[in-house]
Amino acid sequence: MDFPTPLISGTLIKRYKRFLSDITLENGEVVTAHCANSGSMMGLKEPGYKVWLSKSDNPKRKLKFSWELVDTGPALVGVNTSHPNKIVSEAISNREVPELAGYDTLRNEVKYGENSRIDILLQSEGKADCYVEVKNVTLSREDGLAEFPDAVTARGTKHLKELANMVEQGHRATMFYLVQRTDCDRFRLASDIDPAYSEAFKEAVAAGVEIICYDCHITPERIGINHTISLIEND
């Protein structure tokens, strides 16, 4: 996924009210940017971090800037949760995800289950439909180890149960964890943060839901999938 316009760098002052962030641009101007991330953003919102913003020319937008990237020192991290579906869809279309190859059509945000929408639906005549749910992973509390979630996610637990139901109905279902960090080669669930999600994960895997995890190559110009990374099972 290429950023359509060059990103603008600045220094984070604070993130607040979940969806707002104040940033000092390199020219000294202080702007308020939209933060499209409803998680806790643990370890990513320290004042003084270097960040990158995109700027919209849409006259109807109240906030012209959106927070895209943060440099934590060890890593560049993508914080905009509106991008993962596009990143993964692009990678599948470009045949960069062999686990999800061989389908004729790809559709996004298709209604399914109990009042839910699947991030990606892959279909081919003569093959079982493949339901792909994408989760954005940004938390790292240990060197080289990415974790999900960074906050309690009842919605995420619901998605795991919905995927398990799809398998029961004869379809294929996949949970795709996209690690938008450049410093991790392992992944595990943050069971201490959300035990209910961890339990639902175990039940989903037992039901036949497949797990895929990739990290990302990230620059201020582009974000794309990089390599598969290993899943570390919780004790």
Number of C-alpha atoms within 10 A of each C-alpha: 17 12 13 10 10 14 20 17 21 23 20 23 19 15 20 11 8 14 15 18 20 20 28 18 18 11 8 10 9 15 16 18 22 22 22 17 17 13 18 14 18 13 12 21 18 15 13 15 17 20 27 22 23 20 16 13 8 9 8 8 9 9 15 17 22 22 28 26 24 25 17 17 8 12 14 21 26 28 25 18 18 12 15 26 21 16 19 24 23 17 18 21 15 10 13 17 19 9 12 16 13 13 17 10 11 15 12 15 13 12 12 14 13 9 6 14 16 19 20 22 22 23 17 13 9 6 12 15 18 22 24 26 23 23 19 22 26 25 26 22 11 9 11 14 18 28 23 24 25 21 16 19 16 11 10 17 18 15 24 24 18 22 29 25 18 21 21 14 9 11 17 20 29 25 21 19 23 26 32 30 27 19 19 24 19 19 24 18 20 21 18 13 16 18 13 15 26 21 13 18 22 13 15 25 17 11 17 18 25 18 17 18 22 24 24 23 18 20 16 20 12 14 19 22 23 18 14 17 19 15 17 13 9 9 4
